[in-house]
Amino acid sequence: MAITSIYWISTALLSLLYFASASMYIAKGDFVRKAQADLGYSAPLLVPCMVNVALSDLAYAGMFYHLVLSGMAHLGVRKPKGAIPAALGLIFLIGSFATQNAAREIPSPHAPAAAVLQANS
């Protein structure tokens, strides 16, 4: 019982931390930019993973497996409506993955060839 409580409390607090951080980026962009500059970072708030293409591709793979497994879990208990967010997420993920090179300086070798050609022209 105590371990379950620790899990839920720590998970809720971690989620709250991420939510607060994301909210700060949206609501107080100038403050966040100044705080980053004070730390020695001069990058804009949103950098589309141009630093490390391999890490970005790994993130796409992780999100893909997470969404597939989430959808399968709902389908496995015969609750297809619960799989709708995962299906939408997969659609968005595929769209993002297929078009990622259009927004990158360094193209991903794993993106579809058409997106690579589009990005380079």
Backbone as numpy.savetxt, mean C-alpha at the origin, in Angstrom:
# Nx Ny Nz CAx CAy CAz Cx Cy Cz
-6.56 -15.77 28.09 -7.38 -14.57 28.09 -6.52 -13.31 28.09
-5.49 -13.27 28.93 -4.63 -12.09 29.01 -3.88 -11.87 27.70
-3.42 -12.95 27.08 -2.68 -12.81 25.83 -3.60 -12.32 24.73
-4.84 -12.79 24.70 -5.81 -12.32 23.72 -6.07 -10.83 23.91
-6.18 -10.41 25.15 -6.40 -8.99 25.44 -5.21 -8.15 24.99
-4.01 -8.64 25.25 -2.81 -7.92 24.82 -2.80 -7.79 23.30
-3.16 -8.89 22.61 -3.21 -8.85 21.16 -4.16 -7.77 20.66
-5.40 -7.78 21.16 -6.39 -6.83 20.67 -6.04 -5.39 21.03
-5.55 -5.18 22.23 -5.18 -3.82 22.65 -4.00 -3.31 21.82
-2.97 -4.14 21.67 -1.80 -3.70 20.90 -2.15 -3.50 19.43
-2.99 -4.37 18.88 -3.39 -4.23 17.48 -4.23 -2.97 17.29
-5.15 -2.70 18.20 -5.97 -1.49 18.12 -5.10 -0.23 18.23
-4.15 -0.25 19.14 -3.27 0.91 19.30 -2.37 1.10 18.08
-1.87 0.01 17.52 -1.05 0.10 16.32 -1.86 0.67 15.16
-3.10 0.20 15.01 -3.98 0.72 13.96 -4.26 2.20 14.18
-4.48 2.58 15.42 -4.73 3.98 15.75 -3.51 4.83 15.41
-2.33 4.31 15.69 -1.09 5.02 15.37 -0.98 5.27 13.87
-1.23 4.25 13.06 -1.17 4.41 11.61 -2.25 5.37 11.12
-3.43 5.27 11.68 -4.52 6.17 11.28 -4.16 7.62 11.63
-3.62 7.83 12.82 -3.24 9.18 13.23 -2.14 9.73 12.33
-1.18 8.88 11.98 -0.10 9.30 11.11 -0.63 9.69 9.73
-1.48 8.86 9.17 -2.05 9.15 7.85 -2.90 10.43 7.91
-3.64 10.60 8.98 -4.46 11.81 9.15 -3.58 13.05 9.23
-2.45 12.94 9.90 -1.53 14.07 10.03 -0.97 14.46 8.66
-0.62 13.47 7.85 -0.11 13.76 6.51 -1.15 14.50 5.68
-2.42 14.13 5.84 -3.48 14.74 5.05 -3.86 16.13 5.58
-4.05 16.23 6.90 -4.56 17.46 7.49 -3.48 18.52 7.72
-2.27 18.10 8.01 -1.21 19.07 8.34 0.03 18.82 7.50
-0.15 18.87 6.18 0.94 18.60 5.26 2.14 19.50 5.45
1.92 20.80 5.66 3.04 21.72 5.85 3.83 21.38 7.11
3.13 21.06 8.18 3.78 20.67 9.44 4.64 19.43 9.23
4.10 18.45 8.52 4.83 17.20 8.29 6.06 17.46 7.42
5.91 18.28 6.38 7.06 18.62 5.53 8.16 19.28 6.34
7.78 20.21 7.23 8.77 20.89 8.08 9.43 19.90 9.03
8.62 19.02 9.62 9.18 18.02 10.54 10.15 17.09 9.81
9.82 16.72 8.58 10.73 15.87 7.79 12.00 16.63 7.44
11.87 17.91 7.10 13.04 18.72 6.78 13.94 18.85 8.00
13.33 18.99 9.18 14.11 19.06 10.42 14.89 17.78 10.67
14.39 16.67 10.16 15.09 15.39 10.30 16.10 15.15 9.19
16.17 16.07 8.25 17.14 15.94 7.17 16.57 15.33 5.90
15.26 15.13 5.85 14.62 14.58 4.66 14.02 15.72 3.85
14.26 15.70 2.55 13.71 16.76 1.72 12.74 16.22 0.67
12.40 14.94 0.76 11.51 14.32 -0.22 10.08 14.81 -0.01
9.29 14.83 -1.10 7.87 15.16 -0.93 7.17 14.09 -0.10
5.95 14.39 0.32 5.23 13.44 1.17 4.96 12.12 0.48
4.65 12.17 -0.78 4.29 10.97 -1.52 5.35 10.68 -2.55
6.11 9.62 -2.36 7.13 9.22 -3.32 6.73 7.85 -3.83
6.46 7.71 -5.12 5.97 6.44 -5.65 7.05 5.37 -5.78
7.73 5.08 -4.70 8.71 3.99 -4.61 9.74 4.02 -5.73
10.28 5.19 -5.98 11.33 5.28 -7.00 12.68 4.88 -6.42
12.76 4.83 -5.11 14.03 4.54 -4.46 14.44 3.09 -4.70
13.52 2.17 -4.51 13.87 0.77 -4.61 12.75 0.01 -5.32
12.97 -0.27 -6.59 11.95 -0.93 -7.41 11.67 -2.33 -6.88
12.69 -3.04 -6.46 12.49 -4.40 -5.96 11.61 -4.40 -4.72
11.80 -3.44 -3.84 10.97 -3.35 -2.63 9.53 -3.04 -3.00
9.33 -2.17 -3.97 7.99 -1.85 -4.43 7.30 -3.08 -5.02
8.03 -3.83 -5.83 7.45 -5.03 -6.43 7.11 -6.07 -5.36
7.93 -6.15 -4.34 7.65 -7.06 -3.22 6.38 -6.62 -2.48
6.20 -5.32 -2.34 4.99 -4.81 -1.69 3.75 -5.16 -2.50
3.86 -5.05 -3.82 2.74 -5.45 -4.68 2.42 -6.94 -4.48
3.46 -7.77 -4.42 3.24 -9.20 -4.22 2.57 -9.48 -2.88
3.04 -8.80 -1.84 2.44 -8.98 -0.51 0.97 -8.58 -0.48
0.67 -7.45 -1.11 -0.73 -7.01 -1.15 -1.59 -7.98 -1.96
-1.02 -8.50 -3.05 -1.75 -9.46 -3.87 -2.14 -10.68 -3.05
-1.16 -11.28 -2.36 -1.45 -12.47 -1.57 -2.42 -12.16 -0.43
-2.26 -11.02 0.19 -3.18 -10.64 1.27 -4.61 -10.54 0.76
-4.80 -9.89 -0.38 -6.15 -9.74 -0.92 -6.74 -11.06 -1.39
-5.93 -11.89 -2.03 -6.42 -13.20 -2.48 -6.82 -14.05 -1.28
-5.98 -14.10 -0.27 -6.29 -14.91 0.91 -7.50 -14.36 1.67
-7.62 -13.05 1.71 -8.78 -12.45 2.37 -10.06 -12.83 1.64
-10.05 -12.70 0.33 -11.23 -13.07 -0.45 -11.56 -14.54 -0.32
-10.54 -15.40 -0.37 -10.76 -16.84 -0.24 -11.31 -17.21 1.14
-10.88 -16.50 2.17 -11.40 -16.77 3.51 -12.90 -16.53 3.56
-13.35 -15.44 2.95 -14.78 -15.15 2.94 -15.54 -16.15 2.08
-14.98 -16.50 0.95 -15.64 -17.48 0.09 -15.66 -18.86 0.75
-14.62 -19.17 1.51 -14.53 -20.46 2.18 -15.62 -20.68 3.22
-16.10 -19.60 3.82 -17.19 -19.73 4.79 -18.53 -19.35 4.16
-18.55 -19.35 2.83 -19.76 -19.10 2.05 -20.42 -17.74 2.36
-19.55 -16.72 2.43 -20.03 -15.35 2.62 -19.42 -14.48 1.51
-19.93 -14.63 0.30 -19.32 -13.94 -0.84 -19.38 -12.41 -0.73
-20.37 -11.87 -0.03 -20.42 -10.41 0.11 -19.21 -9.88 0.87
-18.69 -10.69 1.78 -17.50 -10.28 2.53 -16.25 -10.23 1.67
-16.28 -10.89 0.52 -15.12 -10.91 -0.39 -15.12 -9.72 -1.34
-16.18 -8.93 -1.35 -16.26 -7.80 -2.28 -15.13 -6.79 -2.06
-14.81 -6.37 -0.81 -13.69 -5.43 -0.65 -12.37 -6.00 -1.17
-12.13 -7.29 -0.96 -10.90 -7.90 -1.46 -10.90 -7.91 -2.99
-12.04 -8.19 -3.59 -12.13 -8.18 -5.06 -11.88 -6.78 -5.61
-12.46 -5.78 -4.97 -12.21 -4.40 -5.38 -10.74 -4.05 -5.21
-10.16 -4.48 -4.08 -8.75 -4.25 -3.84 -7.88 -4.88 -4.91
-8.25 -6.09 -5.35 -7.49 -6.75 -6.42 -7.59 -5.97 -7.72
-8.77 -5.45 -8.02 -8.95 -4.64 -9.23 -8.05 -3.40 -9.17
-8.08 -2.72 -8.02 -7.26 -1.52 -7.85 -5.77 -1.86 -7.90
-5.40 -2.98 -7.28 -4.00 -3.41 -7.26 -3.51 -3.72 -8.68
-4.33 -4.42 -9.45 -3.96 -4.75 -10.82 -3.81 -3.48 -11.64
-4.74 -2.55 -11.46 -4.64 -1.28 -12.17 -3.37 -0.52 -11.81
-3.05 -0.49 -10.53 -1.85 0.20 -10.08 -0.60 -0.49 -10.60
-0.56 -1.82 -10.49 0.62 -2.56 -10.93 0.84 -2.42 -12.43
-0.25 -2.49 -13.17 -0.13 -2.43 -14.63 0.31 -1.06 -15.12
0.06 -0.03 -14.35 0.38 1.33 -14.79 1.52 1.97 -14.00
2.17 1.21 -13.15 3.18 1.79 -12.27 4.34 2.45 -13.00
4.75 1.92 -14.12 5.91 2.47 -14.81 5.64 3.84 -15.44
4.38 4.17 -15.62 4.05 5.48 -16.15 4.42 6.58 -15.16
4.50 6.26 -13.88 4.80 7.25 -12.86 6.20 7.09 -12.28
6.99 6.19 -12.83 8.32 5.92 -12.28 9.42 6.42 -13.20
10.51 6.85 -12.58 11.70 7.17 -13.35 12.45 5.89 -13.68
12.49 4.96 -12.73 13.14 3.67 -12.93 12.03 2.64 -13.10
11.86 2.07 -14.30 10.75 1.14 -14.52 10.96 -0.20 -13.84
9.86 -0.80 -13.47 9.90 -2.15 -12.92 10.00 -3.15 -14.06
10.90 -4.12 -13.95 10.99 -5.12 -15.00 9.82 -6.11 -14.97
9.01 -6.06 -13.92 7.92 -7.01 -13.77 6.58 -6.46 -14.23
6.52 -5.19 -14.55 5.27 -4.60 -15.03 4.99 -5.09 -16.44
3.73 -5.06 -16.86 3.40 -5.48 -18.23 4.19 -4.66 -19.26
4.55 -5.29 -20.36 5.38 -4.67 -21.39 4.75 -3.39 -21.94
3.44 -3.38 -22.11 2.77 -2.20 -22.66 2.98 -0.99 -21.76
2.96 -1.20 -20.46 3.17 -0.08 -19.53 4.60 0.41 -19.61
5.56 -0.49 -19.82 6.95 -0.09 -19.95 7.13 0.75 -21.20
6.54 0.32 -22.31 6.65 1.07 -23.56 6.00 2.43 -23.43
4.85 2.50 -22.77 4.13 3.75 -22.56 4.96 4.70 -21.72
5.61 4.19 -20.67 6.38 5.02 -19.77 7.63 5.58 -20.45
8.20 4.83 -21.36 9.43 5.25 -22.01 9.22 6.17 -23.20
7.99 6.32 -23.65 7.76 7.17 -24.82 7.33 8.56 -24.44
